[in-house]
Amino acid sequence: MGQPLEHDAPSAFHAANSMRQVAAEFMRSPVCRQSWEQARDHRRITARDKHDAAFNSLMNEAYHEARTDAA
């Protein structure tokens, strides 16, 4: 497919930052944190590619930050 365009990396960076904000907002809710607790092992085991793995990592980071803030 050729080399990625120079603007692809910054776009991916902005997308990751946007997802971090969404994940942090999601994890503010105790119900959402509980949902992630129940789903995260299954999501880890069934991750299809590096994108799924990156999403899982991002969600885990938000989860742990939210638990620290809630304590």
SULGI-V593791 format. One record per residue. N is the residue number from 1. PHI is phi in whole degrees, -180 to 180 (none if undefined). PSI is psi in degrees with one decimal (999 if undefined). D_FIRST is the distance of its C-alpha to the first C-alpha in Angstrom with 1 decimal. Layout:
BEGIN
n=N phi=PHI psi=PSI d_first=D_FIRST
n=N phi=PHI psi=PSI d_first=D_FIRST
END
This chain:
BEGIN
n=1 phi=none psi=-5.9 d_first=0.0
n=2 phi=91 psi=-178.8 d_first=3.8
n=3 phi=-79 psi=145.7 d_first=6.9
n=4 phi=-67 psi=150.0 d_first=8.4
n=5 phi=-69 psi=152.5 d_first=11.1
n=6 phi=-58 psi=-32.3 d_first=14.5
n=7 phi=-81 psi=-6.9 d_first=16.0
n=8 phi=-64 psi=-43.7 d_first=13.8
n=9 phi=-63 psi=-48.9 d_first=16.1
n=10 phi=-61 psi=-35.9 d_first=19.3
n=11 phi=-64 psi=-42.1 d_first=18.3
n=12 phi=-64 psi=-39.3 d_first=17.8
n=13 phi=-62 psi=-45.6 d_first=21.1
n=14 phi=-65 psi=-38.7 d_first=22.9
n=15 phi=-64 psi=-41.4 d_first=21.8
n=16 phi=-65 psi=-40.7 d_first=23.1
n=17 phi=-64 psi=-40.1 d_first=26.3
n=18 phi=-64 psi=-42.5 d_first=26.8
n=19 phi=-66 psi=-36.2 d_first=26.4
n=20 phi=-61 psi=-41.7 d_first=28.9
n=21 phi=-65 psi=-42.0 d_first=31.3
n=22 phi=-65 psi=-43.7 d_first=31.0
n=23 phi=-63 psi=-42.2 d_first=31.5
n=24 phi=-63 psi=-42.1 d_first=34.5
n=25 phi=-65 psi=-42.8 d_first=36.0
n=26 phi=-59 psi=-43.5 d_first=35.5
n=27 phi=-76 psi=-5.4 d_first=37.2
n=28 phi=-65 psi=-29.1 d_first=40.2
n=29 phi=-85 psi=128.0 d_first=41.6
n=30 phi=-58 psi=-35.4 d_first=43.4
n=31 phi=-66 psi=-41.0 d_first=42.5
n=32 phi=-68 psi=-39.5 d_first=38.8
n=33 phi=-62 psi=-42.3 d_first=39.1
n=34 phi=-63 psi=-39.2 d_first=41.0
n=35 phi=-61 psi=-44.3 d_first=38.3
n=36 phi=-65 psi=-40.6 d_first=35.6
n=37 phi=-54 psi=-42.6 d_first=38.1
n=38 phi=-75 psi=-29.2 d_first=38.3
n=39 phi=-96 psi=-21.4 d_first=34.6
n=40 phi=-64 psi=-39.2 d_first=33.0
n=41 phi=-64 psi=-42.8 d_first=33.7
n=42 phi=-63 psi=-42.9 d_first=32.4
n=43 phi=-63 psi=-39.0 d_first=29.2
n=44 phi=-64 psi=-46.2 d_first=28.8
n=45 phi=-66 psi=-34.6 d_first=29.4
n=46 phi=-100 psi=9.4 d_first=27.1
n=47 phi=-57 psi=128.0 d_first=24.1
n=48 phi=-87 psi=-27.3 d_first=21.0
n=49 phi=-160 psi=-174.5 d_first=18.5
n=50 phi=-66 psi=-24.8 d_first=18.4
n=51 phi=-71 psi=-43.0 d_first=18.4
n=52 phi=-62 psi=-43.2 d_first=21.6
n=53 phi=-63 psi=-40.5 d_first=23.0
n=54 phi=-66 psi=-40.8 d_first=22.4
n=55 phi=-62 psi=-45.1 d_first=24.1
n=56 phi=-61 psi=-42.8 d_first=27.0
n=57 phi=-62 psi=-44.6 d_first=27.5
n=58 phi=-61 psi=-43.9 d_first=27.6
n=59 phi=-67 psi=-39.1 d_first=30.1
n=60 phi=-64 psi=-40.8 d_first=32.2
n=61 phi=-61 psi=-46.3 d_first=32.5
n=62 phi=-64 psi=-38.9 d_first=33.7
n=63 phi=-62 psi=-49.1 d_first=36.0
n=64 phi=-67 psi=-37.7 d_first=37.6
n=65 phi=-63 psi=-43.3 d_first=38.1
n=66 phi=-66 psi=-39.3 d_first=39.7
n=67 phi=-66 psi=-38.3 d_first=42.0
n=68 phi=-65 psi=-43.6 d_first=43.1
n=69 phi=-67 psi=-33.7 d_first=43.8
n=70 phi=-76 psi=-21.7 d_first=45.7
n=71 phi=-75 psi=999 d_first=47.9
END
